[in-house]
Amino acid sequence: MRLYVLLGVDVGLILLATSLGFVLRENFEITQARFEAFLPYLCATFVMSVVFVSAAGLNKSIWRFSSMHDYLRVGIVVTAVSIGTVALSFAYNRLDGVARSLPFLQIIVGIMVLVAARVIHRLRHAARQRRRTSESLQQAAEKAQQLNVLVVGVGRLTEAYIQALVELGTGRVKVAGIVGSAHRHVGRHVANHPVLGRAEDVEGVLNRLEVHGVTIDRIVIAMPFERLPRAIVKPLLLVEQARRIPLQFLTEALDLDAGSCGVSPSSPPQASLSTETGSAALPAQSRPWFWTVKRGLDACAALGILVLLSPILLIVALLVAATIGSPVVFWQRRPGRRGRPFHLYKFRTMGASHTPDGRRLPDTHRMSKAGKFMRRTRLDELPQLINILRGDMSFVGPRPLLPQDQPKACAARLLVRPGLTGWAQVVGGRDISPEDKAALDFWYVRKASLLLDLGIIARTVPFILFGERISESLIERARRELTESGIMKGETNYRMEKDLRATSTVL
């Protein structure tokens, strides 16, 4: 019921904004004839508002937690409503008597009204939360020892941490200030807390605070460790050792550290890849221009192919809808570049996993004939062109695996964007061992070039048409070169001493 109420509120605000735009256009001098000509346009606005607000789920957002993402969605919805209103009105009476500037005023005023309503509601909620802090909790906080913290980092995580202290804290933890990672942050404010200096000068910031009688009890780092610049790490460690001020990483406290790639330890394989490698072991990392050019080519090619294959995409979507049902697109969460998760899209090839009475169906019963055809021809992979366009994937790279399927030496293959096709796929296919796949993926990361990418794409065509063919010679070459360079080691020397975080920033 509440969703329908919020739908009515949003639709009402859009109608109000449209009426305000009309009044402004007429310079507050409204005649009966102009108002009668405006009514069909207002009715069309009502219809389009109901359609687009419902389709976009704008009424499902919680206003007190609104953010820039919600405001951007408001802009898109209001613009779509205006375009749809113009089209509907034009079909009805060719916009007879409606000023051509009214749709532009409708968009501007509509965005202002809807965003203002959400911002005001969020501010009122924040004020109520502050007022609701009971006197007993305040007194208890005053009696307890206050904990002064210094926050390192300027970003959304910092804002979220401060907001959590405001809404959920009892006043015991107090943010004494913030230190940023760039000079441009100094002197500015984050959630009403000043940026006192740069993190490199954390010692000087602590000294200045002590002059004012403020002693820091904890340093909270609102940045992942791998993103901390080297110039920041050393001063923070020195402060921790010299002043005995503990460092707290928010990403670790919230279990957001993806350093382990989500792989639980198990017995070592017969041959594995050591991740203790430098720039010499991964020469492709010394060419950042290559990855920039590769990303630009990926985006342009993905956009062009999406346009050219749009009829095929539509036919496949209709085929899936007719044989399997809705939704036609299936997604899975996979780790991407630097271990960051993304949604990988595919056309559905299987039906529901359970029967109406709750029994789980085997995959053989779920697979349709159309699904088998799409898998054999790789048509189910076409939605991944959207992943490539968005920057989640590349045309060529290590295939994105499920977190539990990541090999132990996962850091190297996650240094680059995963690919729609890859060296391990065209050389080995699905039947080779995980160690061989890891070796081929690591070999690609070391040797990546535009010429190699073109060769992999050329090999993909016969791979799709004639099936998988394992090339033992190329697999052996990859293993031999990695062994000679000291990257691949045997069972007796198996170890994983260090992550590749130091070198991944280049990519």
N, C-alpha and C positions, 0 to 999 in steps of 0.2 A: 504493500500500500504506500509505503514511504517513497518508493521509487516513482510511483505515479504522481505523488505530490511534488517531488522535485522536478519531474518532467513538466508538470504544469507551471512551476515557478520559472524554469528556464524559458519555456515557450512564452509565458507572460512577459518576461523581461525583454525577449526579442521583439514582441509586438509593441511593447512600450518604447523600445529604442527606435523601431521603425516609425512610430507615430511622432516621436521627438524629431527624427530626421525630416519627416514631412513638414512639421511646424517650422523648423529652421529653414527649410527650402522655401517656404511661403512667406518667410520673414514675419511670422506671427500674424499674418493677415489671411485668414482662411475663409473662403467663400463656400457657399453650399455646393456649387457646381464642382469646384476643385475637390471638396471632400467626397462627393459622390463618385468622382473618377478615381479617388484614392482607395475606396473601399474594396474593389476587386483585388487590388495589389495587396492590401492588408490580409484578405482572406487567403490569397496564395501564399503569403508569408506564414500564416498559421499552419497550412498544410505542410509546407516544406520544413518548418521548424519541428513539427512532430516527427516527420520522417528522419531528418538528419540528426536531431538530438538523440532520438532513440537508437539509430544505427551506430552512432559514435559512442554511445554509452555515456554521454556527458552528464546525465542525471545520476550516474552511479558513483561519481567522485564524491569524496567527503570534503566539504568546503573548508572545514577548519584545518585540514592538512593539505590544502591546495598549494601547488608549486608552479614554477615556470612551465613545466611540461603541461599542466592543466590549462594554463593561460594560452599556450600555443595551440592546444586542441580547441579552445574556445574560438580563437581566430579562424582556424580552419573550418569549424562548423558554421560560424556566422557567414563566412565567405561563401560556403556551399549553399547555405540557405538563400543568400541574396541571388546567386546565380540561378538556382532552381526557381526562385520566385520570378525572376525576369523571364525565364523560359516559359513558365506556366502562364504568366500574364500575357506574354507575347502571343502564345497560342490561343488565348481566350479573346483578347481584344486588341492585340498589337500595341499594348501599353498606351492605349488611347487616353490622353489627358494626364499621363504620368510624366513628371520631369525626368529627363535622362540622368540627372545628377542624383536622384533619390537613391538608387542602389548603392552608390559610393558613400553617401551619408548614412545609409542603413548599416553598412559594414563598419564604418568608423565608430558611430554611436553605439552600435550593438556590442562591439568588442569592449568599448569603454564601460558600458553598463554591466555586462556579465562579469568582466574581470573585477570591476570595483565592488560588486556584490560579494564576490568570493574573498577579496582582500579584506573588506570590512568585517566579514564574518570571522575570518581567521584572527584578525586583531582583537575582536571582541572576545573570542574564545581564549586567547592568550591572557587578556586582562582578567577574565573570570577565573582562570586557573591560578593567577597570582593572588587574587582576593580570597580564593578558597583555602589557601594555606592556613591551617588552624593555628591559633596562638599557642596551643600546647606543643605542637611540633616546632614552632619557632623558638619557644623557651628551651625545649630539649636540645635544639641545635646550638643555642647560645651557651648552654652549660657544657656541651661536649667540645672537645678540642677541634678547632676549625682546621681543615686541611686545605692549604694553598697549593694550587697546581699551575704549572706553566704549560701551555699547549703549543706544540710544534706543528706547524703546517697551516695553510690557509686554503680551505676548500669546503666541500659539502659535508665531509665527515666531521670537520671542526664545528660547523654550524649545528649538525645533528647532535653532537656531544653536548654542546652548550644548551641546546633546546631540551635535551633529556634532563640535564641538571635543573633547569628551570621548572619543568613540569613534574618530574618524579623525585627530585632531590629534596632533602630536608633543610638545606642550607649549610650543611656541614662542609661540603666541598665547594670551594670558592675559586673561580678562575681569576688569577692575579694578572694575567696578560697572555699575549700570544706572540710567538716569534715566527716570522715568515721565511720562505726559502728564496725570496727575491727582494731586491732593494725597493721595488715599486710598492711593496706591501707596507713598508714602514710608515707609521703615522696615520694609517687608515684604521677602520674599525670593522670587526666581524661580530655581529649580534651585540653591538654596544660595548665590546671589549677591544681595547687598543692593541695594535700590533706594535710592540715595544722595540723591535729591532730584527735583525737577521739571525737565523739559527747559528751561523758561523760565529757570532758574537754573543753566544748564550752566556758565557762567563761574565761579560760586561753587563748584560741585562740583569743577571742575578745580583751583581754588586750594586747596581742602581736601585733595585728593589729593596735590598737590605738597608740602604740609606734611608728609605722611607718606612723602615720598620716591618717590611714584608719578607718573611722567610719562606722559601719554596720547599714544600715537603715531597712533591712528586712532579715529574715531567711526563706529560701525556703526549705521545707522538701520534698524531692523526694522519699518518701516511704509512703505506706499506713499506717494509724495510727495503725492498728492492728498488723503490722509487726515491729513496733518500739520496741526495747528491753526496759524493764522497767528501766534499768540503764540510758537510754537516755531521757526518758520522763520528769523525774523530773528536771534535769538541764535545759532543754529547757523551761519548764514552769517558773522556777525561773528567767531565763534571760528575758523572756517576761514580767514578773511582775516587776522585779527590774530595768531593763534598758528601759522598754517601747518599746522593739523591737518586732514588730508584727511577728507572725508565719503564713506562707502561705503553705498550703498543696496542692501540685500539683494535687493529685488525686481528691480533692474536686473541684479545679478550672476546671479540665477537666471532671468532673462528672463521675469519675471512682470508686467512693466509693460504694461498694455493700453491705454496712452494713444493709440496709433496706430490702434486698432480693427482691427488686422490687415489694413489696406489698403495695398498697395504703391503708390508714386507712379506716376502715368502722366500722359499729356498732359491739360491742363485741358479740361473740357467747354465748350460755347459759353456756358453760363450756369451759375454755381455759387453756393453759399451760403457767405458768409464767416462764420467762427465767432467773429469778434471782435464779440461782442454783450454788452451789459450787461443789468442787470435790467429796464431800460426796454424793451429789445427782446424780452424774454421775460417779460411781465407775469404769466403763469401761475405763475412761480416765486415770486412774492411772496405766494402764497396756499397755504402748506403745509397748512392745514386741509382744503383741497379734496382733496389727494392722500390724506390720512388717511381722510376720509369715503369717497373712491372705493375705497380698499383694503378697507375694511370692507364696503361694498356688494358688491364683487367676491367676497369670501370667502363671504358669506351666499348670494348668488345662485348661485355655483358649487356649493356644497354642496346647495342645494335642487334645482338642475337635475340634478345627478348622481343624487340619489335618485329624482327623477321619471323620468329617462331610463334608469335602470338596466336595465329590460327591453330597451330598444332597444340599449343597449351590449352586452348579452349576445347578442342576435340578430346584431348586426354582427360580434362576435367569433367566433361560431360560423360565420358566413358566410365570414369570412376564413380560419378554420382549415380549412373544407371546400374552398374554392376555391384558396387560395394555400399554406396550411400554417402551421406554427409557425416562429417566434413570430408572434402576431397583432398585436403592437404594434411599431412602428418608431420609433427615436429618432435625433435629430440634435443635434449640439452647435451652439448658436446664441449669439451675444452678446446679453445682456439689458440690464437697467438698469445704467448706468454702465459698460457693456462687460463685465460679469461673465458668464461663460459659464454656460449651463444646458442641460439635456436637454429638447428639445421632442419631445413624444410625438404619434404619429399611428397610426391603423390602417394596416396594410400594404395597399398597392394593387398592388404588383408582386411577381413571383416572384423566384427566385434570379438574381443578376447574371451567373453563369457556369454553363456546362454542366458535367456531371461530368468531362469531359476537359479543362476549364480554359478553354474558349473563352468570350469575353465576349459576352453577348447584348445586342442593341439594346433600348432602352426599349419600342419598339413590340411586341416579342415578349414582353416581360415583363409588360405590362399585361393584366390579366384583365378580363372584362366586368363582374364585380362591382366591380373596382377603378375602372373608368371611371364606373360609377354612383355610387360613393361619392365620387369626386372632384367630379363634377358637382353632387351634392347636399350636398357638404361634410361628409358623415358621417365621413370619415376624420379630420376635425379634432376630433371629440368628445373624445378623450383629453386634449386641451389644457385641458379643464376641471380636470384634476388639476394642471396647471401654474398655472392661475389660483388654485386653492385653496391651493397651496403658496406663492404670492406671486411666482413666476417671471414671470407674465404678468398682464394685465388683460383685461377683455372688450373694451375699446376702447383703441387705441394704435397706433403704427407697427408694421407686421408685422415679426416677427423674421426677419432675412435671414442667409444664410450669410456668414461673415467675408469671403470674397472678393467678395461682392456688395454690401458696405456702400459707400454713396456717400462721396465724399471729405469732405463736411461731415457726418461721421457723429456728431460729438459731440452735436449738438443732438437728434437723434432717439433717441439712447441716454440722454438725461437722464431719460426716463420708462420705465415698464414697457412692453414690447411687448404688442400686443393680438391678440386672436382675430380682430377685424375692425378696420378703421381708415378714416380719412378718404380716404387715397390709394386704398384698395380700392373703396369705394362710389362715389367720384367718377371714378376713372380706370381701375381694373381692372389687368389684367396687361400691356396693350399700350402704355401710355404710356411715355415715355422715363424713364430713371433720374433725370434732372434734375427732371422734373415730379413724380415720386414724392417726391424729396427736398424739393421746395418744398411739396407738400401735407403731408408729415409735419412739416416745420418750422412750417408754418402751424397745424397742430393743436396742437403743443407751446405755441405762443404763445397760442392762443385756447381752450385746453382748459377745459371747464366741464361740469357735470352735464347741462345742457340740450343742449349739443352732443353729448355721449355718447349721450343718448337719441335724438337725431336720426340719428346714425350707425347705431345699432342698428335704428331704424325703416327706414332705407334698405337695411340688409343683407337684410331679408326679401325684397323684390322683386329684389334683386341675386342671391339664391340661386334664386328661382323662375323669373325671366325672363332671367337672364344679365347680362353686364356691359354698362354703358352709359357712355360717356365724356362727361363734362360739360365742354366746352371753356370755358364761361363761368366755372365755379368754379375751374378750373385757372388761367385768366387772372387771376381775382381774387386768388388766392393769390400768383401771381408779381408782380402789380402792387403789392399791399400790402407784400410783402417788399422789392421794389425801392425803394418810397417810403421805407421805414424804414431803407434802407441795408444790409439784410442780404443781399439777392441782388444780385450784380454781374455785369456783362458779361464777355466773354472778355478784353478788354484790362485790366480791373481785377481779374482773378482772383487771389485770394490766400487763404491760410489762416494768419493770423499767430499765433493764440492759441487754446488749447483752452478749453472751458467749465468747467474744473475748479473755478474759483472760485465759480461759481454752482450747480454740480450738488449741493453739499452740502445745499442747501435742500430738494431733492427726496428 
